[in-house]
Amino acid sequence: MRNLEEILHDINKDINIDKDRQKYASNFVYLRDTIFNRLRGKEPFGSLFNGFQLGGSYGDNLKVTKPNEYDLVFHIRFPDNNLILVREDHDLPGNVHIDLTKVMEKIRKEKQNELIYKHLLRWINKQNYLIINKIQSYFYSCFTKVMQELNQSIKIDEQVFKLRYTRAGPAHTVEVNGPMNFNYAVDFVPGLLLEEKQSLLPGVGQWEAIPKPLPSRMDDYTSFRASYYREEHKIISNKHSLKNTLRMLKKFRDSRQNMLKMKSYFIKTLFLWKAKKENNTNYWRNSLSLIIIDMFKEMEKSFDQRMLPFFWNSRLNLYEAYSFNVLTEMFKCVQSARLTLEKANVDLTIALEKRVYRIFLTTQESLRIQENGEISVIPPQATDMINVENNNSCRIL
């Protein structure tokens, strides 16, 4: 007789992306290097560029199903970067202003930094704060020129892939479309690389100031989001079942349209808080079923309280922009799934087994797994019981 733990491990195996990782990764690396090589040929971009770091779900090894989205932070360092003063944004918790006063004073008459100085004069306000839309407009011009030089396409292994460049939030996104439905997207996100001594928080190591715009703010917006990706990566790493559980909650989110406003970073934040609470304990060595039910409870509670504090500054509520109705709908969705999992953990009937699979899998995935012989408990008629997703409903029938 199978139990919930076995079912969850089955699902966890199915959402692992290892089988597709290499073919996407090799294509991505070629695209990445091609774009960066051309960007570095443009000044002052080339002088400001200081490498890159793979971030987001792929960098944390949390991507599910297919590795078809990449978050790539490209680091920017100004001359005498250590002279940058970081000012807290008292109006927006978790954000900072980048004060370049001392940098400008230092490089004003330096011949080798003449071009950078001229550009910085256009990018700062009267307080010498770096303006987000000004520096992002420059990056936009650089990416646009690269796309034109490449003729909006790239040839890899004798195959031509079409490229489409767009901007959204802090990211410069390049969408790649190739033959045989081989598609993926790369978010190139600029990050001003700063040292721990320049942080408002202790013990965070190197960090980035991300030019994340807010639609409601004026054009000369100067408030950057402080990002501590390296420290977050440490917090969630080497904790046994943590990442498997996190992937499965992301897969649950992906399978339901009315959960799509639950951003990956919000799910990650739930785990950052839980990891802090369970520090120096063996919590993550518990069964996958126990931890998954616990984390569904944590998510459910956050929706019920309409509150998810930003891990690095709890004054910021990550749900702040969401309406009562949106949070209520997600609450009901998570609650329904959690109740099913709790029942299945006590007495796993055949009917409950089917419902557990449908918490995490779409109709199409259930059929595919059945056809491959990986799961024998989802009969063809089961699809009649599922509110055709692509999951429009949270009811787990």
C-alpha positions in Angstrom: 0.0 0.0 0.0 1.5 3.3 -1.1 1.6 6.3 1.2 1.7 10.1 0.8 5.5 10.2 1.1 5.9 7.9 -1.9 3.5 9.9 -4.0 5.2 13.1 -3.3 8.6 11.6 -4.2 7.1 10.4 -7.5 5.9 14.0 -8.2 9.2 15.5 -7.2 11.1 13.2 -9.7 8.7 14.3 -12.5 9.3 18.0 -12.0 13.0 17.7 -12.0 14.5 19.5 -15.0 17.7 17.5 -15.4 16.6 15.8 -18.6 16.4 19.1 -20.4 19.1 21.1 -18.6 22.0 20.5 -21.0 20.4 21.3 -24.3 19.0 24.6 -22.9 22.2 25.4 -21.0 24.5 25.1 -24.0 22.3 27.3 -26.1 21.9 29.9 -23.3 25.7 30.1 -22.7 26.4 30.8 -26.4 23.7 33.5 -26.5 24.9 35.0 -23.2 28.5 35.2 -24.3 27.6 36.6 -27.7 25.5 39.4 -26.2 28.0 40.3 -23.5 30.9 40.3 -25.9 29.1 42.9 -28.1 27.9 44.9 -25.1 31.5 45.2 -23.8 32.5 46.7 -27.1 30.3 49.7 -26.3 31.7 52.4 -24.0 31.2 53.2 -21.3 29.4 49.9 -20.9 32.6 48.0 -21.3 34.4 49.9 -18.6 31.4 49.6 -16.2 30.8 45.9 -16.8 32.1 43.7 -14.0 30.9 40.2 -14.8 27.6 38.4 -14.1 25.9 36.0 -11.9 23.1 33.5 -12.7 20.3 34.3 -10.3 16.7 33.5 -9.8 15.2 30.0 -9.7 17.8 28.5 -12.0 20.7 29.9 -10.0 19.2 28.5 -6.8 18.5 25.2 -8.5 14.8 25.7 -8.0 13.5 25.7 -11.5 10.8 23.2 -12.2 9.7 21.3 -15.3 11.9 23.1 -18.0 14.9 25.4 -17.7 13.3 27.9 -20.1 13.8 31.0 -18.1 17.1 32.5 -16.9 17.8 35.4 -14.6 21.2 36.9 -15.3 22.4 39.8 -13.1 25.2 41.7 -14.9 27.3 43.6 -12.5 28.1 47.3 -12.8 31.0 49.0 -11.0 31.8 52.6 -11.3 35.4 54.0 -10.9 36.2 54.3 -7.2 33.1 52.3 -6.5 34.0 52.1 -2.8 33.3 55.8 -2.5 29.6 55.3 -3.2 27.4 56.3 -0.2 24.3 54.2 0.3 21.4 56.1 1.7 18.3 54.4 3.1 15.0 55.2 1.4 12.8 56.0 4.4 9.7 56.0 2.2 10.2 52.5 0.8 11.5 49.8 3.2 14.2 47.6 1.6 15.2 50.3 -0.9 18.3 52.6 -1.1 19.5 55.7 -2.9 23.0 55.6 -4.6 24.9 58.8 -3.7 27.7 59.4 -6.2 29.0 62.7 -4.7 32.4 61.4 -3.7 32.8 59.4 -6.9 32.1 62.5 -9.0 34.5 64.6 -7.0 37.2 62.0 -7.4 37.0 61.3 -11.1 36.0 64.8 -12.3 39.4 65.6 -13.7 40.7 62.1 -14.4 41.4 61.7 -18.1 40.9 57.9 -18.1 37.4 58.4 -16.7 36.4 61.3 -18.8 33.7 59.4 -20.8 32.2 57.8 -17.7 32.1 61.2 -16.0 30.2 62.7 -18.9 27.6 60.0 -18.8 27.3 60.1 -15.0 26.5 63.8 -15.3 23.4 62.8 -17.3 22.5 60.0 -14.9 22.4 61.8 -11.6 20.2 64.4 -10.0 21.1 67.6 -8.1 21.8 65.5 -5.0 24.2 63.3 -7.1 21.8 60.3 -6.6 21.8 57.8 -9.5 18.5 58.1 -11.5 17.1 54.7 -12.5 15.4 55.6 -15.8 18.5 57.5 -17.0 20.9 54.6 -16.6 18.3 52.1 -17.8 17.7 54.2 -20.9 21.4 53.9 -21.6 21.4 50.1 -21.2 18.3 50.0 -23.5 20.2 51.8 -26.2 23.1 49.3 -25.8 20.9 46.2 -26.0 18.9 47.7 -29.0 22.2 48.2 -30.9 23.3 44.7 -30.2 20.0 43.3 -31.4 20.3 45.3 -34.6 23.9 44.1 -35.1 22.7 40.5 -34.7 19.7 41.2 -37.1 17.4 39.9 -34.3 18.7 36.3 -34.7 21.6 34.0 -33.7 23.0 30.9 -35.4 23.9 28.0 -33.1 24.9 24.6 -34.3 23.7 25.4 -37.9 20.3 26.4 -36.6 18.8 29.9 -36.6 17.1 31.2 -33.5 15.0 34.4 -33.7 15.6 37.0 -31.0 13.1 39.4 -29.5 14.1 42.2 -27.1 11.7 43.7 -24.6 11.9 45.6 -21.3 9.9 45.0 -18.2 10.7 46.1 -14.6 14.5 46.1 -14.1 15.1 43.4 -16.8 16.2 43.6 -20.3 14.6 40.4 -21.7 15.8 38.5 -24.7 13.3 35.9 -25.9 14.8 33.1 -28.0 12.6 31.1 -30.5 14.0 28.2 -32.4 12.8 25.1 -34.3 10.9 22.3 -32.8 9.3 24.6 -30.2 12.7 25.3 -28.6 12.0 28.5 -26.8 13.4 30.3 -23.7 13.9 33.7 -22.3 16.8 35.5 -20.5 16.3 38.4 -18.2 19.4 40.5 -18.2 19.2 42.5 -14.9 21.6 45.3 -14.1 22.9 45.2 -10.6 25.3 47.8 -9.0 27.8 45.7 -7.2 28.5 46.9 -3.7 30.6 45.7 -0.7 29.4 44.6 2.7 30.7 47.8 4.3 28.4 49.8 2.1 25.3 47.8 3.2 22.8 49.1 5.7 22.7 45.5 7.1 25.6 43.6 8.7 27.0 40.3 7.6 25.5 40.2 4.1 28.8 40.1 2.0 28.7 41.6 -1.5 25.3 42.7 -2.6 23.6 44.5 -5.5 21.4 47.6 -5.8 18.8 46.7 -8.5 17.1 49.4 -10.5 13.6 48.2 -10.0 11.1 50.8 -11.1 7.8 51.6 -9.5 5.0 52.7 -12.0 3.6 55.2 -9.5 6.9 57.1 -9.1 8.2 60.1 -11.1 10.6 59.8 -14.0 13.6 60.8 -12.0 13.2 57.9 -9.6 16.3 57.1 -7.5 15.3 54.3 -5.2 17.0 51.0 -5.9 16.0 47.6 -4.4 18.7 46.1 -2.2 19.3 42.5 -3.2 21.2 40.0 -1.1 21.0 37.0 -3.4 24.3 35.5 -2.3 23.2 35.5 1.3 19.8 34.1 0.4 21.5 31.3 -1.6 23.5 30.4 1.6 20.4 30.3 3.8 18.4 27.9 1.6 21.4 25.6 0.6 22.4 22.3 2.3 19.1 21.9 4.1 18.1 18.4 2.9 14.4 18.6 1.9 14.1 22.4 1.7 14.7 22.8 -2.0 12.5 19.8 -3.0 9.7 21.2 -1.0 10.2 24.7 -2.5 10.1 23.3 -6.0 6.9 21.5 -5.3 5.2 24.6 -4.0 6.3 26.4 -7.2 4.9 23.5 -9.3 1.6 23.8 -7.4 1.6 27.5 -8.2 2.4 26.9 -11.9 -0.4 24.5 -12.3 -3.1 26.9 -11.3 -3.9 30.2 -13.0 -5.4 31.9 -10.0 -2.1 31.3 -8.1 0.2 32.9 -10.7 0.4 36.2 -8.8 2.3 34.3 -6.1 5.7 35.2 -7.4 8.7 32.8 -7.1 10.4 35.2 -4.9 7.4 35.3 -2.5 7.5 31.5 -2.2 11.3 31.7 -1.6 10.6 34.3 1.1 8.4 31.9 3.0 11.2 29.5 3.1 13.8 32.1 4.1 11.7 32.9 7.2 11.1 29.2 7.9 14.9 28.5 7.6 15.6 31.4 10.0 13.0 30.0 12.5 14.4 26.5 12.3 18.1 27.5 12.4 20.3 24.9 14.1 17.5 22.3 14.1 17.0 19.1 12.2 13.7 20.3 10.8 14.6 19.9 7.1 15.4 16.2 7.8 11.8 15.4 8.4 9.7 13.6 5.9 8.8 15.4 2.7 5.1 15.0 3.5 5.4 16.7 6.9 7.4 19.6 5.5 5.2 20.2 2.5 2.1 20.3 4.6 3.8 22.7 7.0 4.8 25.0 4.2 1.3 24.9 2.7 0.2 26.1 6.2 2.7 28.9 6.2 1.5 30.1 2.8 -2.1 29.8 3.8 -1.4 31.8 7.0 0.3 34.5 5.0 -2.7 34.9 2.7 -5.1 34.9 5.7 -3.1 37.6 7.4 -2.5 39.4 4.1 1.1 39.8 5.1 4.4 38.6 3.8 7.3 40.6 5.2 10.3 41.2 3.0 13.0 39.0 4.6 15.6 41.9 4.7 13.2 44.5 6.0 10.0 43.3 7.6 8.5 46.8 7.3 7.8 46.0 3.6 4.8 43.8 2.9 5.4 41.9 -0.3 1.6 41.5 -0.7 1.0 45.2 -0.4 -0.1 45.7 -4.0 -2.6 42.8 -4.0 -6.3 43.3 -3.5 -8.4 41.5 -0.8 -10.1 39.4 -3.5 -6.8 38.2 -5.0 -5.4 37.1 -1.6 -8.7 35.5 -0.7 -8.8 33.5 -3.9 -5.2 32.3 -3.3 -6.0 31.5 0.3 -8.9 29.2 -0.6 -6.8 27.5 -3.3 -3.9 26.7 -0.8 -6.4 25.7 1.9 -8.1 23.2 -0.4 -4.8 21.6 -1.3 -3.6 21.5 2.3 -6.7 19.8 3.5 -6.4 17.2 0.8 -2.8 16.5 1.7 -3.6 16.2 5.4 -6.4 13.6 4.6 -4.0 11.7 2.4 -1.4 11.6 5.1 -3.8 9.9 7.4 -5.5 7.5 5.1 -4.4 7.4 1.4 -7.3 6.0 -0.5 -7.2 5.6 -4.3 -9.4 8.6 -4.7 -7.2 10.7 -2.5 -4.1 9.5 -4.4 -5.5 10.9 -7.6 -6.3 14.2 -5.9 -2.8 14.5 -4.6 -1.3 14.1 -8.1 -3.8 16.8 -9.3 -2.6 19.3 -6.7 0.8 19.5 -8.5 0.2 18.3 -12.1 -1.9 19.7 -14.9 -4.2 17.4 -16.9 -1.6 17.1 -19.7 1.1 16.2 -17.3 -1.0 13.6 -15.6 -1.8 12.0 -19.0 1.8 12.1 -20.1 3.0 10.4 -16.9 0.3 7.8 -17.3 1.3 7.1 -20.9 4.9 6.7 -19.9 3.9 4.2 -17.2 5.3 6.3 -14.4 2.0 6.7 -12.6 -0.6 4.0 -12.8 -3.3 5.5 -10.7 -4.6 8.2 -13.0 -7.1 6.6 -15.4 -8.3 8.3 -18.6 -11.7 9.1 -17.0 -9.8 11.1 -14.4 -9.5 13.9 -16.8 -13.2 14.3 -16.8 -13.0 15.1 -13.1 -10.5 17.9 -13.5 -11.7 21.4 -14.2 -9.8 21.9 -17.3 -7.0 23.8 -16.3 -4.8 25.2 -17.6 -5.9 25.1 -14.2 -8.7 27.5 -14.0 -10.0 26.2 -10.7 -8.4 25.4 -7.4 -11.0 22.7 -6.6 -9.3 19.4 -6.3 -12.1 17.1 -7.1 
